[in-house]
């Protein structure tokens, strides 16, 4: 593996934390709920999230925001 890819892999391993990402998702969800009630943001299941696992609500079938805006 090229050295640059090894460095990127190390960065991901040290910086990626899905528990933190789940918290960010909860914040975004809460902030969008009132001003945009028709926009669905998946709810993370915090009790199931781990550093390397993010578990969230399945929103299928649904329309992606970018598609809806077109």
Backbone as CSV, one residue per row, in Angstrom:
resi,resn,N_x,N_y,N_z,CA_x,CA_y,CA_z,C_x,C_y,C_z
1,UNK,0.849,-1.189,0.000,0.000,0.000,0.000,0.887,1.243,0.000
2,UNK,0.577,2.217,-0.864,1.372,3.453,-0.887,1.358,4.154,0.470
3,UNK,2.443,4.821,0.770,2.605,5.490,2.060,1.510,6.520,2.321
4,UNK,1.087,7.250,1.288,0.035,8.257,1.474,-1.259,7.601,1.934
5,UNK,-1.598,6.455,1.373,-2.819,5.753,1.788,-2.698,5.218,3.210
6,UNK,-1.506,4.805,3.571,-1.290,4.345,4.942,-1.528,5.481,5.935
7,UNK,-1.061,6.681,5.586,-1.274,7.844,6.452,-2.762,8.184,6.571
8,UNK,-3.479,8.130,5.471,-4.921,8.396,5.490,-5.623,7.360,6.358
9,UNK,-5.245,6.111,6.219,-5.842,5.052,7.032,-5.602,5.301,8.525
10,UNK,-4.405,5.699,8.887,-4.096,6.006,10.292,-4.972,7.142,10.805
11,UNK,-5.142,8.195,9.973,-5.976,9.330,10.372,-7.414,8.891,10.626
12,UNK,-7.962,8.083,9.727,-9.326,7.604,9.907,-9.446,6.791,11.191
13,UNK,-8.486,5.952,11.459,-8.552,5.113,12.646,-8.499,5.927,13.929
14,UNK,-7.772,7.016,13.920,-7.651,7.802,15.145,-8.739,8.866,15.275
15,UNK,-9.294,9.330,14.148,-10.240,10.436,14.209,-11.691,10.032,14.077
16,UNK,-11.984,8.902,13.475,-13.370,8.519,13.254,-13.959,7.894,14.506
17,UNK,-15.031,8.463,14.976,-15.724,7.949,16.154,-17.220,8.079,15.892
18,UNK,-17.885,6.957,15.622,-19.300,7.003,15.269,-20.208,7.381,16.429
19,UNK,-19.756,7.242,17.643,-20.554,7.726,18.775,-20.639,9.249,18.689
20,UNK,-19.525,9.875,18.355,-19.498,11.330,18.166,-20.383,11.722,16.980
21,UNK,-20.284,10.978,15.888,-21.117,11.259,14.716,-22.599,11.096,15.034
22,UNK,-22.960,10.116,15.839,-24.357,9.925,16.239,-24.851,11.131,17.037
23,UNK,-24.004,11.677,17.882,-24.364,12.883,18.627,-24.605,14.058,17.694
24,UNK,-23.734,14.195,16.676,-23.920,15.261,15.683,-25.229,15.063,14.922
25,UNK,-25.538,13.825,14.573,-26.774,13.522,13.863,-27.988,13.893,14.712
26,UNK,-27.940,13.602,15.995,-29.032,13.972,16.904,-29.223,15.483,16.951
27,UNK,-28.125,16.213,16.969,-28.191,17.676,17.000,-28.813,18.223,15.724
28,UNK,-28.366,17.726,14.580,-28.922,18.173,13.297,-30.408,17.851,13.235
29,UNK,-30.762,16.660,13.664,-32.169,16.234,13.658,-33.028,17.182,14.500
30,UNK,-32.555,17.496,15.683,-33.302,18.392,16.576,-33.403,19.808,16.001
31,UNK,-32.314,20.285,15.393,-32.302,21.644,14.848,-33.185,21.803,13.616
32,UNK,-33.400,20.735,12.861,-34.213,20.815,11.650,-35.683,20.502,11.878
33,UNK,-35.997,19.877,12.986,-37.370,19.400,13.234,-38.405,20.518,13.145
34,UNK,-38.182,21.624,13.836,-39.192,22.695,13.878,-39.255,23.523,12.583
35,UNK,-38.123,24.016,12.079,-38.239,24.850,10.880,-38.568,24.071,9.596
36,UNK,-38.252,22.776,9.569,-38.471,21.968,8.375,-39.131,20.637,8.746
37,UNK,-40.379,20.653,9.147,-41.030,19.431,9.641,-41.162,18.318,8.601
38,UNK,-41.072,18.640,7.325,-41.181,17.604,6.295,-39.842,16.944,5.956
39,UNK,-38.740,17.502,6.471,-37.419,16.915,6.246,-37.178,15.858,7.324
40,UNK,-36.933,14.645,6.875,-36.677,13.556,7.808,-35.182,13.335,7.956
41,UNK,-34.717,13.331,9.181,-33.320,13.022,9.500,-33.358,11.775,10.361
42,UNK,-32.610,10.740,9.996,-32.675,9.500,10.757,-32.260,9.684,12.217
43,UNK,-32.953,8.970,13.071,-32.636,8.999,14.496,-31.559,7.964,14.785
44,UNK,-30.448,8.374,15.398,-29.441,7.380,15.774,-29.900,6.635,17.031
45,UNK,-29.592,5.363,17.089,-29.892,4.557,18.272,-28.632,4.513,19.125
46,UNK,-28.534,5.514,20.013,-27.309,5.731,20.785,-26.873,4.509,21.582
47,UNK,-27.850,3.754,22.091,-27.500,2.598,22.918,-26.822,1.495,22.103
48,UNK,-26.932,1.557,20.778,-26.311,0.550,19.912,-25.054,1.062,19.209
49,UNK,-24.813,2.363,19.263,-23.659,2.941,18.584,-22.381,2.683,19.377
50,UNK,-21.331,2.447,18.628,-20.001,2.255,19.202,-19.021,3.072,18.365
51,UNK,-17.781,3.112,18.778,-16.781,3.896,18.058,-16.743,3.540,16.573
52,UNK,-16.918,2.269,16.242,-16.837,1.836,14.844,-18.185,1.401,14.267
53,UNK,-19.266,1.654,14.983,-20.597,1.240,14.512,-21.593,2.373,14.730
54,UNK,-22.290,2.747,13.655,-23.348,3.751,13.724,-24.652,3.066,13.333
55,UNK,-25.615,3.051,14.246,-26.916,2.434,13.982,-27.960,3.542,14.032
56,UNK,-28.724,3.655,12.923,-29.727,4.709,12.860,-30.976,4.214,12.148
57,UNK,-32.016,4.985,12.300,-33.324,4.692,11.725,-33.224,4.549,10.207
58,UNK,-33.937,3.560,9.688,-34.030,3.358,8.240,-35.177,4.209,7.711
59,UNK,-34.895,5.050,6.740,-35.915,5.953,6.202,-36.410,5.520,4.814
60,UNK,-36.147,4.292,4.431,-36.610,3.849,3.117,-38.023,3.324,3.206
61,UNK,-38.842,3.522,2.211,-38.566,4.320,1.019,-38.755,5.797,1.320
62,UNK,-37.931,6.609,0.740,-38.052,8.061,0.900,-37.365,8.744,-0.273
63,UNK,-37.495,10.052,-0.354,-36.864,10.835,-1.412,-35.669,11.566,-0.834
64,UNK,-34.535,11.469,-1.489,-33.350,12.193,-1.044,-33.619,13.696,-1.151
65,UNK,-33.066,14.462,-0.228,-33.283,15.910,-0.209,-32.855,16.551,-1.538
66,UNK,-31.702,16.152,-2.056,-31.227,16.738,-3.314,-32.220,16.469,-4.452
67,UNK,-32.787,15.270,-4.481,-33.776,14.951,-5.519,-35.054,15.776,-5.338
68,UNK,-35.481,15.954,-4.117,-36.696,16.723,-3.834,-36.519,18.197,-4.200
69,UNK,-35.313,18.716,-4.051,-35.057,20.120,-4.358,-34.989,20.391,-5.860
70,UNK,-34.716,19.352,-6.639,-34.680,19.523,-8.106,-36.056,19.697,-8.567
